[in-house]
Amino acid sequence: MIQVRPLIATLQAVFFSAALLLSGCGQSAPTPAPTDAAQQTAEAPATAKGAAATTQPTGDSQKQTRLYKDFMNREVEIPAHAERVIFIGNTAGDLLALGVKPVGLNMIDAKPTVFGDELQGVEDVGHPGDPEKMLALNPDLIILGVNIEEERLQVFSKIAPTVAFDKYRPVKERLLTLGDILDRQPEAKAWIADYEKQTEQFWSNMQAQGQVKPNETASVFIFYDGGKSLYALGTQGLSSSLYHEKGFKPTGAIQKMLDNGVSFEEFSKERLGEVAGADDFVVHPFSPVLQKLQTLYSTRHPDNDPGGMRERILFHELLELIFAAKRNADTRLSPELAVEQTRAFLHTHFQEPITVEQLASLAHLPRWQYSHLFKSLTGQKPLDYLTDLRIRRAKELLLYSDDRLYEIADQVGFKDQYYFNRRFRQATGVTPRQFIRMQQERLSYRDATGRKIALPPAPERIVMIGDAPGELLALGVSPVGINKANSSGILYQEQLFGVADIGHPVDWEKIAELQPDLILLGFCEDEELIRKLSRITPIVTYNKYAPLYQRFRTIATIVGRQQLAEEWIATHEQKLNALKRHLPLPNREETASSFICQDGKLFVMAGKGLLSTLYGSGMVNAQANIRKLIAQHVAFAEVTPEQLPLFAGDRVYLIQSANDSQTRQQLERTAQWSNLPAVQNGQAYLIDDKWNYDDPITKQYLLDELPVLLGQTS
């Protein structure tokens, strides 16, 4: 029996992806029609169950349409040769095998695949399909491989002709059905013939090597819902590749599934003996299999590999890697996999009383080893992980149910309402009631561009574009992606370890791969940019040039952490006031200004940067013209060397940018700089640009450096 555990449940999908890939070895264009012999080999039912066996041309030939009766017995007028196809379902590889690249796809069903680069440029239309996004793609055909309510089907049909097919049929039947829909019958038959030929060769080799015994049975299982539901695979997935005249044989129960065309069927663990094969092996770890698949796909179509010989060798190595696990695997799970299974257990039993000792016992590990492995795999202690699960579920119930607090506490595993209140506040910074009130305000949030946004209740995977992520980090939120060019000089680089760089300008595909639930954009009037980002996930703009406290409160509201922001601001104000009492300040009549050289230009800093917080605190006076800029809500302004005297205060701070030291040095050699009173009086200071970032973390560090930066000890 091949047992696919939760950690490797993607094996069946990836295995099929490899089969699709192999069929295209050596082909960079749609496959030509096979020979008569190949056609005979490829004989299979003409269409999937419930679909019409024929189509009929209609009306004027210039319209190039035809009638097609689909899986749902609907007669649809479809284009004779569709060119802009939207595909909704989890078998996108079917289209690629036919040489058809869709213009739109529900990407959540396209993962994991080894042909991701083939999907570059394909738009994500969401699940189960966003009509607005689909309409924008101007499709001429929509193909559905998912169950969908009649109302949504009617909406899709108004966008373009929409046909349904049975995605649960065996791959050969699916390809023939899609070949019929897309007028790609020769390509479908050629793929099937090539695949059967290579499958025959593979199993002959496996028999010759003694890897498969005569009449040896095998079964494939997948666990769902954290191991609560057990399904045996029939006509789909890995099992469809295992059962062959020269390969493994299905058990009696599996054979019944195959005879009845059943893709998968749930079995209780008590009935496991009915469907289990003669062998029991676990493919673990999964990474070597995935690496072999990726190597296979990345080396396809080489010019120096006529006939795809190298690809066939790699494919055989892949299958042998899978079957080698059967001969060598110990029936005892590895410690890492055992811990992973307890994590799945937590997701389905978090409402029950659970101890670390109980979890360690389930994993058959000593408590100390279990706790160490769990933290290394998840980054959290077991009970902290459990608390997070309970808090996340509690947030959902608080927002979307009418249950009382004591009922929610009981449902998520807290012993009483008071303990629930305490742990919730520890985790979120607010009480459950405060959380409800704040979320109700957030659910109809209007961003910096005036757009009304439905914010996710508790975003966890945030991409931040256009500014350093200090606000998020100060709120206890680590973004999954940032454009690191905007954070190259920050003081807290170590906190960005593991955060993906989305590039500058941003790389849409990298953002999509991160699967964010929210994108923060530091104010943008480019509607096209916002439209593109909105296809990935909800996007919220904010004014990154706003004063620190205003900007911090805005971001805190967006991510639902207002209380933490207010606590930080109060603490920061207290420290500023303490410094004012104890720090020898410059003459109260003195003024100060700061400048930075960047990209060959000179800028005066106003409402943002090194001195912005100090201006408002009364610790430093802004020069008169800088005060005017601040009153106009200007963050910074470009000036010429000739304008320096108009903005220079009694003290001048010149910020040295790491990427433009040449411009600074040229400025320092000018007469305009040398003649400034601050320079002549020894009150001009060279400051590292790391202090010019205007975020909470930098400002916190700045308080410790003020004596030096204000020139008291310079």
N, C-alpha and C positions, 0 to 999 in steps of 0.2 A: 504494500500500500504506500503510495506517495502521499505524504501528509504535509500540506502547505500551511505552515503556522502563520499567526497574524503578522509577524515581522516580514514574512516573504510571500504574503498573499498576492503580490503583484506578479509573481512568477508566471501564472497562466496567461496574463495579458501580454507580458514581455515575450514569452515563448512564441505566441502567435505572431507578434510583431516580427520576430526573427524569421518565421516561416514566410511572411509576406515579403520581407527583405530578400530572402534567398531566391524567391521566385523571380526577382528582378535582376539577378546577378548578370552583369555584362550588358544590361539594357539601360540606356539613358533616354529612350523614347518609347512611346507605346509599342507593345509587342505585336509583331505581324501575325496574321492568321496562321494557325498550325497546319501541318500536313494532314491528309486524311487519317493516317494512322494515329496521329496525335489527337485528332478530333474524336476518334473512337475511344481512346484512352480516357478522354475527358467527359465521356457521357455521364450525365447526372440529371436529376429532375430539372426541367426547364425553368421553373420558377419556385419561389418559396411557397409554403402552404398558404392558400387563401389568395394568392395573386393570380391575375389573369395570365393565361399562357400566350396570348397574342395581343397585338395592338393594331389599330387601324388608322391609316392616314385620313386627314380631314381636309375638306374644302380646298381653298386656293393653295396651290403648292408654294406660292411665294411666302405664305405665312410660316411654312415649314413647321407645322405642328401635327400631332397625332393623338389619338385617344389611347389612354392606358388605364387598365383596371388594377388598382393597387391591392395591397394586403388587407385593407379594410373594406374591400369590395366597392370602392368609390371609383367612378369613371371620371378621369381627369384629362383635360386637354393639356399636353405637355409639349415643350419644344422638341423638334426632331433631333436637334443637336445642341443640347444645353451647353452654354459656355460659362455662365456665372452661377455656380451651384452653392447653396448654403446647405450644410450637412449637420443635422442635429442627432447625435447618438455617440456611442463609444466604440465604433468600428471604423474610424476615419481611414485606417490602413486599407480598407476595402477599396476606397476611391483611388488612393495613391497606387495601389496594385494595378488599377485599370488605366493609369496615366492621367488621372483627373485630379487637379488641385483645387479644392474648394476656395471660394472667396470668403466664406464665413464658416465658423465652427464653434460649438460650445466647448471651449478649451478644457474645462474641468473634466470632461469625458475623454480628452485626448492624452491624459497623463495616467500612468507613465508610458512613454513610447521611446523607441530608439531611433525614430525617424523625425525627431523634433526639428531638425534643420529644414526638412521638406515642408514644414508648416510656417516658415518665415514669410511674413507678409499676409498671412491669413488672419482675418479679424476675429476677435472673440465676441460672439453674439450672446454670451451668457447662457445660463441654464434655467428654464428650458427654452430660452430664446427671447431676446428683447426685441419686440417689434420695431421700435425706433431705430435700433442699430441695424436690424436686418433690412429695413426700408432704405437706409442710407447706402447700402451696398448694391442696390439696384439688381437683385438676382433675377435670373430667368427661370430658376427651378429651386424648390426647397424639398429636401429629402429628409424624412423623419424615421429614425430608428429607435424612437422612444415612445412610451405610452403617453398620450397627451389628451387633455380634456377637449371636448368638442368645441367649446367656446374659443379656446386658443387656436385650435385647428382652423376655425373660420377666419380668425384674424390673419393667420399666416397665408391663407388662400387668397386674401385680398392683396397681399404683397406680391405674390408670385404663385404659379401653379405648384401645389404641394401634394406629394405622394408619400405614402407610408410603406415600409417594408419590415419584415420580421427579422429583427437583429439576432434573435435567438436560434435561427436556423444554422446548420453547419456552414462552414466557410464556402464550400463549393456552391451550395445553393444560393448563398447571399451574393456571391460574385456574379453568378448567372443572372440573378434578379436585377442587380445593379447594372450589369452589362446590357440588359434589355432596356432599362429605364434610360440609360445614358447613350444608347446606341454603340456600345462597346462589347458586343458579343464575342468578336474574334479575340480581343484582348483577354476577356474572362476565360475563354476556353484554352488559350495559350498558357495563361498562368496556371491553371489547374493541371494541364498536361505536364508542364515543367516541374511543378511541385510533386506530383505523383511519381514522376521519374526519379527525382532526387530522393524522395522518401523511400522508394523501393531500394535504391542503392545504399542508403544509410542502414536500413534494417538488415540488408544482406551482410554488410560489414559487421554489424553488431552480432549477428548470429555466428559469423565466421570466427569472431574473436571470443565467443563464448560468453558474451555479456548478457545475453538473453537465453533463458532455457526454453525448451519446447513447451507450449501451452502455459507459460508462466503468466499469472494474472497480476493486475495492478489496478489501483483505484486512486483517484485524486479527490482530495477534500479541501474545502476552504472554510475557515472559521470567520464568522461575522459577529458583530455586536459584542466585541470583547471576548469571544469564545463561547457565548451563550448559544449561538446557532451554528449548526454544522451542516454543510451542504456537500453532496457528492456531485461532481461534474459529469455530464453525459456527452452531449453533442458539441459542447463548446470548450474553448480554452485548451489547457495542456492535454487533457484526456483525448481530445480529438486528434492529437498528433501521436499519442502513444499506441492506440489500438490499430493494429495492422496485421496482415496475414503472417508476416515474418517477425512481428514485434510482440508486444504484450497483448493479452486477451482480457476482455472485461469479465467481471464476475457475473453471476446470473442476474442479480438485481440491476447491475449497471447495463447489462445487455437488454433488459426490459426497457430501461430508459432510452437506450439507443433505438430500439425497435419502434418506440412510440414518439420518437423525435423530441425527447425531453432534454432541455439544456442543462438543468440542474434541479436537484430535489433535496429538500431538507430531511435529515434523518436524526432521530434521537440517538444519543450515545448508547442507549440500550440495544438499538438495532444496528450498531456499527458492524457486528459480525456478518450481517447479511450482505454488506456491500464491500467489505474490506478484501483486498487482494492478498496474494500469498506473501508479498513483500512489504516491509515497513522501513522506509528510509526518509531522512530529512535532508533537504538541500540547505545547508547552512555552513558558513555565512553566505549571504546572497551576493555580496559585492563582486566576487570573482565571476559569477555568471553575468552580472550586469556589465562588468568591464569587458568581457568577451563579446557581448552583444554590441557594445559601443565601438569596439575595435572593428568588428565585422561591418558595422554600418559606415564608419568613417573611411574605410578602405574600399568601398564599393566602386565599381566602374573604373579601375585603374587602366591606363593606356597600355601598361606592360603586362597585363593579365588577360590575354585573349580567352574568351570562353568562361571567365570568372573562376578559374581553377583555385586561385588563392582564397576567394570567398567561400568556395565549397569546403576547402580544408578547414577554414576557421569555423564554419557552421558545424562540421563534424566534431571539431574540438569542443565546441559549446555543448553539444548533446552528450558527448562523452564525459564532460565535466559534471553534467547533471547526473548521469547514471553512475559515475564513479562514487558519488556520495552514497548511493544505495549499497555498494559493496563495503564501504569503509566506515559508515556512520555508526556511532554508538547510539543505542536507543535512549540513553540518558541525555537530557537536554544540556547544552552548555550553560554555565552560570549566567552569562549575559542574556541568553534567550529565556532562561527561567525568570530572570528579573523583568524582562520585557513582558512576559505573560502576567506577572503580578501587576504591572502597570495597567494592562488591559483589564485585569480584575478590578482595579480601583475605579476605572471609568464606569463600570456597571454595578458596583457595590458601594459607592462612596457614601450612600445614605445609611449604611450599617456601621455599627461600632467596629473599628479596625485598629489593630495595634501593629507595631513593627515586628513583634514576635510572631504574630499570625502570618504576616507577609513573608517573613524569612522562612517559616515552616512550609508555606506553599511552594517556595522556591527550593526547598531542601538545602538551605544554606545556613551557616552560623549567622547570628544577628549582625555581628560586626562586619562580616564579609558582604552580607546583603546590603547593609546601609551604605557601605563604601561603593559598591557597584551601582546601586541605585543613583547615588549622587553623581557618579562619573558619567552615567548615561543620560540623566535628566537635568543636571545642574542644581538639583534641589534635594533636601532630605525627604524621606518618604512621607512623613506627616505634614511637612510644608506643602508638598505636592498635593496631598489629599485635601488640605485646607483650601488650596487654590481651586481645585475641582469643585468643592462645595460652594465657594464664594461665587464662582462663575455661574453655577446653576442657580444660586440664590438670586443673582442679578436678573437672570431671565424670568424667574418667577415673580420678582418684585415688579418688573415692567409689564409682563404679559399675563399675569393671573390676578384674580381678585382675592387670593388667599390672604389670611391674616398672618402677622409676623410669626406667631407661635407655630402656625401650620407650616410655613415655609421653613422655619428652623428645623422642625421635625422631618420634613421631606428631604432636606439636604444633609442630615446627619448630625446636627447640633443638639445637645441634650436638652436645652431650654432656650427661651427667647433671650434671656439676659446674656448668656454665654455667646449666643449668635450675634447679638448687638456688639459685644466687645470684640469678637474676632473680625466681624465685618469692618468695624472702624479701624482696627489695626491694619487690615489689608488695604482699605480704600481711602482712609483719612476722613470718612464721613459716616454717619449712622445710616441704617437702611432707609429711614424716612427722608433724610436729607438727599440720599441718592435718588430716590423716586422723584423728588421735586426738581432736582437739577437735571435729571434725564428728560423729564417732561418739557423743560425749557429747551433742551438741546435738540429734541426730535424735530423741531421746525426751525433750525438754525439758518440765519442769513449771513453769508460770508462777505468778504471784502469787495467782491464784485457785484453784490446785491442779489446773488442767486440764493434761492431757498433750498436748503440741503436737508435730506433725511440722514442724520448721522447714525452710524452704528452705535449701539448702546455701550459697548465696552471694547473699543478697538485695541487689538493686540499686535497687529502686524502693520506698522505705519511706515510709509516711505515719505521722507522729508526732502523737498526740493527748494533750493534757493537760499539756504542759510545754514549756519552751524546748528547742531541739534542740542545746544545747551539747555533750552527750555524743556524739551522732552526728558532729557536725562535728569534734570532737577526735579521733575515730577515722577521719577521712578519708571519712566518708559524708555526702553531701548529700541530705537528704530531698526527696522530690518534692512533699510537701504537709504543712502544719502548720496549727494554728489560731493565727493570728498575734496574736490578742488576748492570748495567754499570753506573747508575746515582744515586746510593744510597747516596752519600755524597755531592751532588751539592748544591750550595748556593740558587738556584732558584726553590726549590721543589714546591712552590705554583703555578708556571707556568705549572706544569705537572698535575694539577687537571683535572680529566676527561680523561686523556690520558691512553689508555689501556696498560696493561703489557702483552707482548707477550711471556714472559718466557725466561729462559736461561738454556739449549738450547731452541731455539725458537719452539713455538707450531704452526704448519702449519695451523691447523684448526682455531685457534684464529685469525691468520693473514687473512685467507680467509673470516671469519665472518666480519672483518672490511671493506671489499670491497675496498682495497686501489687502487689508480690509479698509484702509483709508490712506489717501495721499494728501499731504499738507504742502501747499504751494505758496511760497512767500510773495504773494500778490502778483498778479499777471493780468494784463488786459488783452492778451492774445487769445481770442476765443477759439481759434483752431487748436492751439495747444491744450486748452482746457477740454475741448471736445475729444481729442485723442486720449487724454488721460482718463476721462470719464468712461471710456470703453473698458478700462481695466477694473476700476473700483470707484466708489464715491470719492470725489476730490473737493477739498475745501481750500479756498484762498484766504490768506491773512496778510496784513500789512507789515512786512518785515522791517519797515523803516519807522514804525510807530515807537514811542518811548518804551523803555524796558517793561515797566510795570503794566502798561496797557497791553503790550504784545504778549507778555507772560500770562495775563489773565485770559486773553483771547484763546491762546493755545490750550490753557487749562480747561476752559469751557468746552472746547472742541473734543478733548479726550476724556472729559468727565472727571477732572481732578481739581476743581475749583478750590476746595478747602486746603489742599496742599499748597497751592499757589499763594493763598492768603497767609498761610502760616509762614511760608518762606519770606514774603514781603515784610511781614511784621518783624521777623527775626532780623532781616537785613537792615530795617530802619533802626532797630534797637542798637545794632552794632555801629551804624553810622553815627548815631547820637552819642554813643560812648566814645567814639574816636574824636568827635568834636570837642568833648569835654577834656580829653587827655592829650590830644595831639596838638603841639604848637602849630597854629595856623599861620599862613602868610598874612601880611598886612591886609586888613579888611578892605582897604581901598584898591588893593592890587587886583589885576585881571589876569586871566590865563586863556590860552588858546592852543589848539593842537592841529597839526598838519600832517598829511601823509602823501608820499610820492608813490604812485602806482600806475603801471602801464604807460609810463612816459608823461604822466600828467600830475599836477599838484592839486590837492583837495584840502579844504578847511573842514574840520569836523564840527558839527553843530549838535543836532538832537540825538546823535548816536556816537558810540565810540568811547575812547578813554575817559573823557571828562564829563560825559553826559549826566551820569548819576550825581557827580560831585557838584555840578552846576545847581541842580535842584535842591541839594542838601544845604547849601549856604557855605560849604567848606571852601569852595572856589567860586570866584565871580567870573562870569562870561564877559568877554570883550563886547563892546557896545554893538558892533555889527553882527556878531555871532548871536547876541540876544535877539536881534531882529529875525535872524534865520530860524532860531528855535521857536519864536512866536508864530512863525509861518509854517511850523511843523516840517522844516527842512532837516533831513538827516545829515547831509554833507553837500558841499558845493565846490565845483571846480573853479580855481583861481589861477591867475598868471603870477609870475614872480613880481611883476610891477604892482600887483594888487596886495602883496604881502602886508605892507604897512597899514592897510585898511582893516585888517583882521588880526594883526599881531597884538597880543596882550603884553602885560608887564613880564609875564612868564610865558615862554613858548616851548611847547613839547613837539619835537619833530619825530614822527613815528617812522622807523626804518622798516620798509617792506623787504622781505627776503628776495623777492623776485624783481626788485627794481632799485638796487643800490646805486646804479649809474645815475639815474635821475636825481636822487638825493645828493650825490656828490657834486653834480653839476650845479644844483641849487646852492649848496654851501659855498661855492666859489663865486657866486654872483654878488654884486654890490648891494642889491636889494636885501639880501640876507645879512651880509656883514654890517650894514648900517642900521639894522633893527636895534632899538634900545635894549631889548632883552638879550641879544647876542653880545652887545658891547658891555652890558652890566653883569655878564656871567650867569644869566638866568634863562639860558636856552639849554634844553636837555634832549638827548637822543634816547628814544624809548623803543624797545622791541615791539613789533607789531602784534605779538600775542596778547598784549594788553588792550588792543583796540577792538577786540571782539566784545559785542554788547549783549552777552547772555548771562543768565544767573550764575552759572558756575564760574565764569571768568570774573564777574563782579565780586563773588565771594572771595576768590584768591586776591583780588585787587585790594581789599581792605587790609590785608596783611602787609602789602607792599607800599601803602600810601606814604609812610615817612620818607622813603627813598624817592618815590615818583613825584612827590610834591617839592622835591629839591631840598628837604631839610638836612639830609646827610649826604647829598651828592657832591 
